[in-house]
Amino acid sequence: MSDPIRTRHDGGVLEVVIDRPKANAIDLATSRALGLIFRNFRDDPTLRVAIVSGAGEKFFCAGWDLKAAAAAGDAVDGDYGVGGFGGLQELRDLNKPVICAVNGICCGGGLEIALSADLIIAAEHATFALPEIRSGTVADAASIKLPKRIPYHIAMDMLLTGRWLDVHEAHRWGFVNEVLPAERLMERAWELARLLERGPPLVYAAIKEIVREAEGSTFQTAMNKITKRQFATVDTLYSSEDQLEGARAFAEKRSPIWKGK
């Protein structure tokens, strides 16, 4: 069998492609492999941005592999690996940008993986759903995340009925950033990745930690932690060469050279 996950590095960009025909569904072994890939991405200082997509033109990811569960005895609460299901949604301290390029059907755990990214772009034929209700289980991560990303009643409609959204409705509710012709999808993903690759990695890290930690805090509590440099990434940023470089580059009217230190 071919490798269920394909990766390639180009400069500071890592591309991760889920390649498990026919539906790019994820079993426990594939989830663990994704966790190792994204952990290595997190910890490798030469990598700055990741793109995650699916192989083929029909599916981004159909989520949990129910056929594997039935055949191999994979338990729905089994060992998904270091990053939880799909390697992303429970990976601690992932302070680098992740772009999800949805190239087709994105449902169940596939949608939960997409929701774990920072930017979601999608092909015109992409569709989205949380059909877990029909198989008698719960879309656990989506139940936590989706009502915070889109209007509550739309999120509950998806969770309680399992209905499908086309890409334009997903864009209208705000959990897709851009809708693109299929042939332009990966080109645009790489354009965004190159843009982010040129940006300040320590600032990205601070943004991601602040956003993540502030989700469970009051505004003032989060602000106090920023100003008192109680976020590790903020403390690193304010003591960094990059902080000085940004000010110098602005004063000298030139593009900054970010070193990530």
DADA-V175973 format. One record per backbone hydrogen bond with DSSP energy under -1.0 kcal/mol. NH is the residue of the N-H (numbers start at 1). CO is the residue of the C=O. E is the energy in kcal/mol with one decimal. If there is no record, write none. Layout:
nh=[NH;NH]
co=[CO;CO]
e=[E;E]
This chain:
nh=[6;8;10;13;14;15;16;17;18;19;24;26;31;32;33;34;35;36;37;38;39;40;41;42;43;44;47;48;49;50;51;52;53;55;60;61;62;65;66;69;70;71;72;73;78;80;84;87;90;91;95;99;100;101;102;105;106;107;108;110;112;113;114;115;116;117;118;119;121;122;123;124;126;128;129;134;135;137;140;143;144;145;146;148;149;150;155;156;157;158;159;160;161;162;165;167;170;171;172;173;175;177;180;184;185;188;189;190;191;192;193;194;195;196;197;198;199;204;205;206;207;208;209;210;211;212;213;214;217;222;223;224;225;226;227;228;229;230;235;236;237;238;240;241;244;245;246;247;248;249;250;251;252;254]
co=[17;15;13;10;49;8;51;6;53;4;20;63;27;28;29;30;31;32;33;34;35;36;37;38;39;40;44;12;12;97;14;99;16;18;105;105;23;26;64;65;66;67;68;69;75;78;81;84;83;88;93;50;119;52;121;58;127;61;129;107;108;109;110;111;113;114;98;98;100;178;102;180;123;165;106;131;132;132;138;139;140;141;142;145;146;146;151;152;153;154;155;156;157;158;128;126;166;167;168;169;170;120;122;181;182;184;185;186;187;188;189;190;191;192;193;194;196;200;201;202;203;204;205;206;207;208;209;210;214;218;219;220;221;222;223;224;226;225;231;232;233;234;237;261;240;241;242;243;244;245;246;247;248;249]
e=[-2.7;-1.6;-2.4;-1.7;-2.6;-2.8;-3.3;-3.2;-2.6;-3.6;-2.3;-3.1;-2.4;-2.4;-2.0;-2.5;-2.2;-1.9;-2.1;-2.7;-2.3;-2.4;-2.1;-2.5;-2.1;-1.3;-1.6;-3.4;-2.0;-1.9;-2.8;-2.6;-2.5;-2.9;-2.4;-1.8;-1.5;-2.2;-1.3;-2.0;-2.2;-2.6;-3.3;-1.0;-2.1;-1.0;-1.8;-2.4;-2.5;-1.5;-1.4;-3.1;-3.0;-2.5;-3.0;-3.0;-2.4;-1.9;-1.8;-2.4;-1.6;-2.0;-2.1;-2.5;-1.1;-1.7;-2.5;-1.6;-2.7;-2.3;-2.6;-1.8;-2.0;-2.4;-1.4;-1.9;-1.6;-2.0;-1.7;-2.4;-1.1;-2.7;-2.1;-1.6;-1.5;-2.1;-2.4;-2.7;-1.6;-2.2;-2.4;-3.0;-2.1;-1.6;-2.9;-1.1;-2.2;-2.2;-2.3;-2.3;-1.6;-3.3;-2.6;-2.1;-1.1;-2.5;-2.2;-2.3;-1.9;-2.5;-2.4;-2.6;-2.1;-2.5;-2.7;-1.4;-1.3;-2.2;-2.3;-1.9;-2.8;-2.7;-2.4;-2.7;-2.8;-2.3;-2.9;-2.8;-1.9;-2.2;-2.6;-2.7;-1.9;-1.8;-2.7;-2.0;-1.7;-3.3;-2.5;-2.3;-2.4;-2.7;-1.7;-1.2;-1.1;-2.8;-2.5;-1.4;-2.6;-3.0;-1.9;-2.3;-2.5;-2.3]
